[in-house]
Every structure is written in C-alpha cells, then in structure tokens.
Amino acid sequence: METKILVLNLGSTSSKIAINFDNQCVFYENLKHDMALTSLPLSEQEGKRLEEIHARIRTEGYDLHHFDGIACRGGLVKPIEGGVYHVTKEMVADLSSFKYGSHASNLSAMTGYTLGNMYGVPVYTLDPPVTDEFIPISRVTGIKGVARKSVYHALNQKAVARMYAKSVNRPYDEINVIVAHMGGGTTVGAHLKGKVVDVNDGLLGEGPMSPERAGSVPNDALYQYGFERQMSPKDFNHFLSRKTGFISLCGSNDVESICREMDQNAEYKLAVDSCIYQVSKAIGERSISLKGQVDQIILTGGLAYNTYITDEIKRYVDWIAPVTIYAGEKEMDALATRVYDLFIDHEEAKDYR
C-alpha cells in the first residue's frame, strides 16, 4: 500500500505544496498569495492561507482522510536538536505566539496541525532553523550574558549533507562535512558526525556577507552607524536582515544580474569577490571546528547555481577537502523523504518538550 504524504512549506509570499506517494512527488505547486494577504501580520494570514491551500488540494481531487502524514517546514521554536518531531499543541502554541521570533515559516506547522486535526492525520516537522547542536565553546562570546545562537538553514544543510553521505554509501552520522548554504542569507555549518557543532547566525548576518545580509561588521563601526541614525533595536534588526549586503552595495539582490554586469562595473565585482572571499574564510573557520578532518565541502542554495561564484570558492578551499555542489534548496524533498523513511523504518518521531 502506498504511503501518502502532504508536504507544506510556507514562505513570506507563497506556500509550497507537494503530495508524495511513497517517495515520488505526484503533485507540486508554489501557490502565490496576493500582496493584500502577505502584507498582513502573520497571525492574521493563517486562516486565509489555510483556505487557499485546502481548496487547491481538493481541486486536485485528493482526500486527506486517506493520507498517512503531513510534513511541515520547521518554524522558530525554542532551540532543539535536529530530527523529526511530532507537531503538537505545545509546539503550535509556541509558533502561534511568535515568542521565539516572527517568520512565515511558523505558519507551516500551524497550518499542517489544523489540517491534521480536521482529517485525523499525524503531523511532523524536522530540522527547524533553530536546530541547536552546538558544542559549549561555540556559544561563548567576550561579553558575559551574550551567547552565540544557532540559527541557520538547518533543513537544507542537513538534507544535502545526507545526500552526499548517501552518494558515498556512508551514514550521515559517520561523516564530517562543511556545508555553505548561499542564498539571501548565507550560513556555513560544521557537521561533525551528524551534528552541526558550529554555524553562523544567518538571520542577522553574522559571518559572510550575502545578497541581503551585512555579515560580520566591525563592532565600533556598527554601533556608531546605528547611533548616528537613531535606530531602535527593531529598526536595526530589519536593516541588518533585509537592507544590507548586495542590496546596500549594489542596490539590488539580483546576483545573476550583478554578475553579468561586473566586468563593466568595478563596484559590483568588488562586492561579489568580497562575498566569495568571506564565504571561503568561513569554510576555513569551520575546518578548524572539525580539526581538519573534513570529508567534503558542500555548496548549496541559490548562489550555487552561479558557476563564477562556485569556481572561485573552489579555488580558495579545495585544498581543505573536495567540493560538491547541490545547487538550490532541497527542502521539499527532505521533508517528504525523512517522514517517508520514518514510516518505512518504523521509527518514532521525537517529542517537543
């Protein structure tokens, strides 16, 4: 009998829906939402998004009563170890209160939980962006009471790390890899035998510069910049996570367009080359986290489609370990596959406590 899984990945402007029978995708749609909806506070979007998703599934003729599970993208919950989790009322309460952060990804499990209750189907999530497997020394800063946080592209990072492990017929928890997810924000993680023991905070831009993030900035220059512009913490948060990086340096986050024009624009080329340099330095840092025992370096995310960027990073880092590219993001596949494996292997999902 086929295992039927609904996959939900809700983002800031759209909702990705997939239906998998066994491990094959039989339906996929990136459902674009009207700006009138996506401009509302997230707490006010849930009901309408649920209606649109539900209607689309029924239009395709699928009856969720006959499904085995719903797999949802993880949201901002309290820090938890990676893995597959039951979506419970306790998790939904934390997501819907936005107490750990406000992000559209929170809506995925909230919507899935409602559908699961409607149809009597179990709901799962895995590897949320706050997946925390840090070793103690990764957290410490030079200010007492201020610690580094694990906020990164956990779902895709772990998905491509598992893909690589499978390609060499080794378990994920027996390999050491460095994964650089390069998108609007960039995170570079050290995967030590299945645990991400160090990674930069990709939300506010710690680490490398990216199309929309400033990356690490000299402390004195950063606080002076905010002070001179009388920025509140909320203003500064929005600025660092949405209006810096290539947006600040080039006036755009369109990397392909910037790369096409950089031969005629020295500022564009300097921005791109600096981004490449910073990602490469971060990869070098993570090799220290793994004490030089690196099986593979993996480049993923949207920027990994750009051969200039990946070729230049290779030139910096291939002395550390070989480089594999998994361009784009594998989040929908990862959600479906991990939940499918749960059923096939008769494993039990973790509880959120």
TASULTA-V392259 format. One record per pair of residues at least 24 apart in sequence whose ideal C-beta (glycine too) atoms are under 10 Angstrom apart, sorted by sequence separation. I is the first residue (numbers start at 0). J is the second residue. If there is no record, write none. Layout:
i = {I/I}
j = {J/J}
//
This chain:
i = {1/12/13/28/30/75/76/84/88/104/128/129/130/156/185/278/295/296/297/298/299/302/303/12/30/74/75/86/87/91/128/155/184/185/213/214/245/248/295/296/297/298/299/300/301/302/303/11/12/74/75/86/102/126/127/128/130/152/154/164/181/183/184/185/186/213/244/245/248/293/294/295/296/297/298/299/300/301/10/28/74/75/126/127/128/130/151/152/153/155/163/179/182/183/184/185/212/213/216/275/293/294/295/296/297/298/299/300/301/28/74/88/99/100/125/126/152/160/179/181/182/183/184/211/212/274/291/292/293/295/296/297/298/299/300/26/74/75/76/86/100/125/126/151/152/161/164/180/181/182/183/185/211/212/213/214/245/291/299/11/14/26/74/75/94/99/124/126/152/156/160/182/184/211/212/213/214/244/275/278/282/286/289/299/28/72/73/74/91/126/155/156/157/159/211/212/213/271/289/9/72/73/74/76/90/125/126/152/156/161/203/211/212/275/279/283/286/11/26/71/72/74/94/125/151/152/153/157/160/203/210/211/212/213/275/278/279/282/283/286/14/25/26/72/73/74/90/150/151/152/156/202/204/205/209/210/211/212/213/271/274/275/278/279/282/285/286/9/13/14/16/26/71/72/73/74/86/87/151/152/153/160/203/204/208/209/210/211/212/213/272/275/276/279/280/281/283/9/16/25/71/72/85/86/150/151/152/157/203/204/208/209/210/211/271/272/275/276/279/280/283/14/15/70/71/85/86/90/149/151/157/202/203/207/208/209/271/274/275/278/279/282/14/18/69/70/71/84/85/86/157/202/210/274/278/282/9/16/69/71/72/84/85/149/156/201/204/208/210/272/275/276/9/16/71/83/84/203/204/208/271/275/279/282/7/14/18/69/70/71/83/84/210/211/69/82/83/84/153/156/210/9/16/18/68/69/71/82/83/84/209/210/69/71/81/82/151/210/258/7/18/69/81/153/156/209/20/69/80/81/149/152/255/261/5/19/68/79/149/151/210/254/255/258/18/66/76/79/82/149/150/151/153/254/257/258/259/19/45/66/69/78/81/149/150/151/152/255/258/45/73/74/77/79/80/81/100/104/147/148/149/150/151/254/255/258/5/19/63/69/71/73/76/78/79/80/81/147/148/149/150/151/254/63/66/68/69/70/71/72/73/75/76/77/78/79/80/137/147/148/149/150/17/41/42/64/65/66/67/68/69/70/71/72/73/74/75/76/78/79/147/150/254/41/42/63/64/66/67/68/69/70/71/72/73/74/75/76/77/78/148/151/254/42/48/63/64/65/66/68/69/70/72/73/74/78/134/148/150/151/5/41/62/63/64/71/72/73/132/184/15/40/49/53/63/73/134/148/183/184/3/5/48/52/56/128/130/132/137/147/183/3/42/44/48/52/132/137/138/185/214/3/41/45/49/53/134/136/137/184/210/214/5/40/41/45/48/49/52/53/132/133/135/136/137/183/3/4/5/6/7/8/9/10/41/44/48/49/52/132/133/134/183/208/215/3/4/5/6/7/8/9/41/42/131/132/133/134/183/214/1/2/3/4/5/6/7/8/41/42/45/46/49/53/130/131/132/133/210/214/2/3/4/5/6/7/8/9/41/44/45/49/130/132/133/208/209/215/1/2/4/5/6/37/44/132/207/208/215/0/42/46/131/207/208/214/41/45/49/130/207/208/209/126/183/207/208/209/78/182/207/208/78/183/206/207/78/81/182/206/207/81/128/129/181/207/128/206/207/75/81/82/206/207/81/205/206/73/73/72/199/198/199/199/197/198/197/14/185/196/13/187/195/197/198/11/12/187/197/209/210/10/11/14/15/185/187/189/196/197/210/9/10/11/14/181/185/187/188/189/195/196/209/9/10/181/187/191/8/9/11/186/187/189/190/8/9/10/14/185/187/189/9/10/181/187/188/189/191/192/8/9/187/189/190/191/7/8/9/179/189/190/191/7/9/102/179/188/189/192/6/7/9/189/191/7/9/100/179/7/179/190/7/177/178/189/190/6/177/190/5/177/179/7/177/178/190/177/5/176/177/187/188/5/175/82/175/177/187/81/177/5/81/175/176/80/81/175/186/5/7/175/185/4/175/177/184/3/5/7/175/176/177/178/179/180/181/182/183/185/174/175/176/177/178/179/180/181/182/183/4/174/175/176/177/178/179/180/181/182/183/174/175/176/177/178/179/180/181/182/173/174/176/177/178/179/180/181/182/178/180/181/179/180/181/179/181/169/75/167/181/167/181/166/164/179/163/164/181/163/163/179/163/160/162/160/162/179/159/159/160/177/159/156/158/159/177/156/177/179/155/156/159/176/155/175/177/178/180/181/182/8/182/152/176/178/152/180/137/136/134/167/166/166/163/162/163/162/159/159/160/159/158/159/162/159/161/159/155/158/159/162/158/162/155/156/157/158/161/155/156/158/154/155/158/159/162/154/155/158/161/152/154/157/158/161/154/155/156/152/155/158/154/158/154/157/154/126/126/125/126/125/124/123/126/125/124/125/123/124/123/122/125/121/123/121/121/125/124/125/127/123/122/123/107/121/124/108/83/83/82/83/73/83/72/83/93/72/90/91/70/72/73/89/90/72/85/86/89/90/70/71/83/85/87/88/89/70/82/83/84/85/87/69/70/83/84/85/86/87/70/82/83/84/85/68/70/71/82/84/70/81/84/69/70/80/68/79/67/68/70/67/79/68/79/67/68/77/67/76/77/68/29/27/24/24/22/24/19/23/19/22/17/21/22/15/16/17/19/15/19/23/17/18/19/22/17/21/22/15/19/20/8/10/19/21/22/8/21/8/6/7/6/8/6/8/6/7/6/5/6/4/5/6/4/4/6/2/5/4/4/2/3/2/4/4/2/2/2}
j = {25/36/37/52/54/99/100/108/112/128/152/153/154/180/209/302/319/320/321/322/323/326/327/37/55/99/100/111/112/116/153/180/209/210/238/239/270/273/320/321/322/323/324/325/326/327/328/37/38/100/101/112/128/152/153/154/156/178/180/190/207/209/210/211/212/239/270/271/274/319/320/321/322/323/324/325/326/327/37/55/101/102/153/154/155/157/178/179/180/182/190/206/209/210/211/212/239/240/243/302/320/321/322/323/324/325/326/327/328/56/102/116/127/128/153/154/180/188/207/209/210/211/212/239/240/302/319/320/321/323/324/325/326/327/328/55/103/104/105/115/129/154/155/180/181/190/193/209/210/211/212/214/240/241/242/243/274/320/328/41/44/56/104/105/124/129/154/156/182/186/190/212/214/241/242/243/244/274/305/308/312/316/319/329/59/103/104/105/122/157/186/187/188/190/242/243/244/302/320/41/104/105/106/108/122/157/158/184/188/193/235/243/244/307/311/315/318/44/59/104/105/107/127/158/184/185/186/190/193/236/243/244/245/246/308/311/312/315/316/319/48/59/60/106/107/108/124/184/185/186/190/236/238/239/243/244/245/246/247/305/308/309/312/313/316/319/320/44/48/49/51/61/106/107/108/109/121/122/186/187/188/195/238/239/243/244/245/246/247/248/307/310/311/314/315/316/318/45/52/61/107/108/121/122/186/187/188/193/239/240/244/245/246/247/307/308/311/312/315/316/319/51/52/107/108/122/123/127/186/188/194/239/240/244/245/246/308/311/312/315/316/319/52/56/107/108/109/122/123/124/195/240/248/312/316/320/48/55/108/110/111/123/124/188/195/240/243/247/249/311/314/315/49/56/111/123/124/243/244/248/311/315/319/322/48/55/59/110/111/112/124/125/251/252/111/124/125/126/195/198/252/52/59/61/111/112/114/125/126/127/252/253/113/115/125/126/195/254/302/52/63/114/126/198/201/254/66/115/126/127/195/198/301/307/52/66/115/126/196/198/257/301/302/305/66/114/124/127/130/197/198/199/201/302/305/306/307/68/94/115/118/127/130/198/199/200/201/304/307/95/123/124/127/129/130/131/150/154/197/198/199/200/201/304/305/308/56/70/114/120/122/124/127/129/130/131/132/198/199/200/201/202/305/115/118/120/121/122/123/124/125/127/128/129/130/131/132/189/199/200/201/202/70/94/95/117/118/119/120/121/122/123/124/125/126/127/128/129/131/132/200/203/307/95/96/117/118/120/121/122/123/124/125/126/127/128/129/130/131/132/202/205/308/97/103/118/119/120/121/123/124/125/127/128/129/133/189/203/205/206/61/97/118/119/120/127/128/129/188/240/72/97/106/110/120/130/191/205/240/241/61/63/106/110/114/186/188/190/195/205/241/62/101/103/107/111/191/196/197/244/273/63/101/105/109/113/194/196/197/244/270/274/66/101/102/106/109/110/113/114/193/194/196/197/198/244/65/66/67/68/69/70/71/72/103/106/110/111/114/194/195/196/245/270/277/66/67/68/69/70/71/72/104/105/194/195/196/197/246/277/65/66/67/68/69/70/71/72/105/106/109/110/113/117/194/195/196/197/274/278/67/68/69/70/71/72/73/74/106/109/110/114/195/197/198/273/274/280/67/68/70/71/72/103/110/198/273/274/281/67/109/113/198/274/275/281/109/113/117/198/275/276/277/195/252/276/277/278/148/252/277/278/149/254/277/278/150/153/254/278/279/154/201/202/254/280/202/280/281/150/156/157/281/282/157/281/284/153/154/154/281/281/284/285/284/285/285/103/274/285/103/277/285/287/288/102/103/278/288/300/301/102/103/106/107/277/279/281/288/289/302/102/103/104/107/274/278/280/281/282/288/289/302/103/104/275/281/285/103/104/106/281/282/284/285/104/105/106/110/281/283/285/106/107/278/284/285/286/288/289/106/107/285/287/288/289/106/107/108/278/288/289/290/107/109/202/279/288/289/292/107/108/110/290/292/109/111/202/281/110/282/293/111/281/282/293/294/111/282/295/111/283/285/114/284/285/297/285/114/285/286/296/297/115/285/193/286/288/298/193/289/118/194/288/289/194/195/289/300/120/122/290/300/120/291/293/300/120/122/124/292/293/294/295/296/297/298/299/300/302/292/293/294/295/296/297/298/299/300/301/123/293/294/295/296/297/298/299/300/301/302/294/295/296/297/298/299/300/301/302/294/295/297/298/299/300/301/302/303/300/302/303/302/303/304/303/305/294/202/294/308/295/309/295/294/309/294/295/312/295/296/312/297/295/297/297/299/316/297/298/299/316/299/297/299/300/319/299/320/322/299/300/303/320/300/320/322/323/325/326/327/154/328/299/323/325/300/328/288/288/288/323/323/325/323/323/325/325/323/324/325/325/325/326/329/327/329/328/325/328/329/332/329/333/327/328/329/330/333/328/329/331/328/329/332/333/336/329/330/333/336/328/330/333/334/337/331/332/333/330/333/336/333/337/334/337/337/330/333/333/334/334/334/334/337/337/337/338/337/338/338/338/341/338/341/341/342/348/348/349/351/348/348/349/334/348/351/351/334/337/337/338/330/340/330/341/351/331/350/351/331/333/334/350/351/334/347/348/351/352/333/334/346/348/350/351/352/334/346/347/348/349/351/334/335/348/349/350/351/352/336/348/349/350/351/335/337/338/349/351/338/349/352/338/339/349/338/349/338/339/341/339/351/341/352/341/342/351/342/351/352/348/331/331/331/332/332/335/331/335/332/335/331/335/336/330/331/332/334/331/335/339/334/335/336/339/335/339/340/334/338/339/328/330/339/342/343/330/343/331/330/331/331/333/332/334/333/334/334/334/335/334/335/336/335/336/338/335/338/338/339/338/339/339/341/342/341/342/343}
//
